[in-house]
Amino acid sequence: MSDSHNLIELISKSDISARVKKMGLEISSFYKDDSVVFVVILNGAIIFAADLIRTVNIECKLDFVKVSSYKGTKSEGNIRFEKDITLDVSGKNIIIVEDIIDTGNTIKYLKKHLKRKNPKSIRIASLLMKPDSSELSSKIDWIGFEISSEFVVGYGLDYNQEFRNLNAIFKLGEAI
């Protein structure tokens, strides 16, 4: 890694695993007689999504979008759309899988974008949420953990494309 940082563990690997399993059970129960399309937001949500979809026992498909709004530790505010889904989701249940909801701008943008594809429903599963930062008026259906506004890495979340491979969630401390 190009920078050495003081990483402080906030959420352990075992706590993440237990919560993701519980979320999968809740989703399976909610959609027990139906199927879903998981729309995973790349790159950060890929690890969470891989673990989550292995815990559900319903019929499901998987697709990906890529949007970006961060540079370093700050959201730039404007969203860049880089990759759209390839599946036809008309009349289908969608679950947007996000790694972290900070301001909520990405989720608002994606919900609006996906609504134009005429799905049956759109729900959201996010590993992390920063309720103090969020400007969302709608609820998030499944939240793994609520955290304060510090910048976090690990379990898919990055700092300039680094630290995604860590198996827990860490606060990014000062560079050493």
Residue pairs with C-beta under 8 A, 6 or more apart in sequence:
1 162
1 163
2 162
3 159
3 162
3 175
4 175
4 176
5 159
5 172
5 173
5 174
5 175
5 176
6 173
6 174
6 176
7 153
7 154
7 163
7 166
7 170
7 171
7 172
7 173
8 170
8 171
8 173
9 168
9 169
9 170
9 171
10 147
10 150
10 152
10 168
10 169
10 170
10 171
11 145
11 147
11 168
11 169
12 168
13 167
13 168
15 145
16 51
16 127
16 144
16 155
16 167
16 168
16 169
17 51
19 144
19 145
20 48
20 51
20 52
20 55
20 127
20 144
21 55
23 52
23 55
23 125
23 142
23 144
24 52
24 53
24 54
24 55
24 56
25 55
26 142
27 36
27 52
27 56
27 58
27 95
27 125
27 142
28 55
28 56
28 57
28 58
31 58
31 93
32 58
34 58
34 59
34 93
35 58
35 59
35 60
35 61
35 92
35 93
36 58
36 59
36 60
36 61
36 92
36 93
36 94
36 95
37 60
37 61
37 62
37 63
37 85
37 87
37 89
37 92
37 93
37 94
37 95
37 119
38 49
38 52
38 53
38 60
38 61
38 62
38 63
38 94
38 95
38 97
39 63
39 64
39 65
39 85
39 89
39 94
39 95
39 96
39 97
39 110
39 114
40 46
40 49
40 62
40 63
40 64
40 65
40 97
41 64
41 65
41 66
41 67
41 96
41 97
41 98
41 99
41 106
41 110
42 64
42 65
42 66
42 83
43 66
43 156
43 158
43 164
44 98
44 99
44 100
44 156
44 157
44 158
44 164
45 97
45 98
45 99
45 127
45 156
46 156
47 155
47 156
47 164
48 97
48 99
48 127
48 144
48 155
48 156
49 62
49 97
52 97
52 125
53 60
53 62
61 87
63 85
63 86
63 87
63 89
64 83
64 85
65 81
65 83
65 84
65 85
65 110
66 81
66 82
66 83
67 79
67 80
67 81
67 82
67 106
67 109
67 110
68 79
68 80
68 82
69 75
69 76
69 77
69 78
69 79
69 80
69 105
69 106
70 76
72 159
72 160
73 151
73 159
73 172
75 102
75 103
75 105
77 103
77 105
79 105
79 106
79 109
81 109
81 113
84 113
85 114
85 117
88 117
89 114
89 117
89 118
89 119
90 117
90 118
90 119
91 118
91 119
91 120
92 119
92 120
93 119
93 120
93 121
93 123
94 114
94 119
94 121
94 122
94 123
95 122
95 123
95 124
95 125
95 141
96 107
96 110
96 111
96 114
96 122
96 123
96 124
96 125
97 125
97 126
98 106
98 107
98 124
98 125
98 126
98 127
99 126
99 127
99 128
99 155
99 156
99 157
100 126
100 127
100 128
100 129
100 130
100 152
100 157
101 107
101 124
101 126
101 128
101 129
101 130
101 134
101 136
101 140
102 130
102 133
102 134
103 133
103 134
103 135
104 134
104 135
104 136
105 135
107 124
107 126
107 136
107 140
108 136
111 122
111 124
111 138
114 122
115 122
123 141
123 142
124 140
124 141
124 142
125 140
125 141
125 142
125 143
126 140
126 142
126 143
126 144
127 144
127 145
127 155
127 156
128 143
128 144
128 145
128 146
128 147
128 152
128 157
128 169
129 140
129 143
129 145
129 146
129 147
130 146
130 147
130 148
130 149
131 146
132 148
132 149
133 149
145 169
147 169
150 171
150 172
151 159
151 171
151 172
152 169
152 170
152 171
152 172
153 159
153 162
153 163
153 164
153 166
153 169
153 170
153 172
154 163
154 164
154 166
154 167
154 168
154 169
154 170
155 164
155 166
155 167
155 168
155 169
156 164
157 163
157 164
157 169
158 164
159 172
163 170
163 172
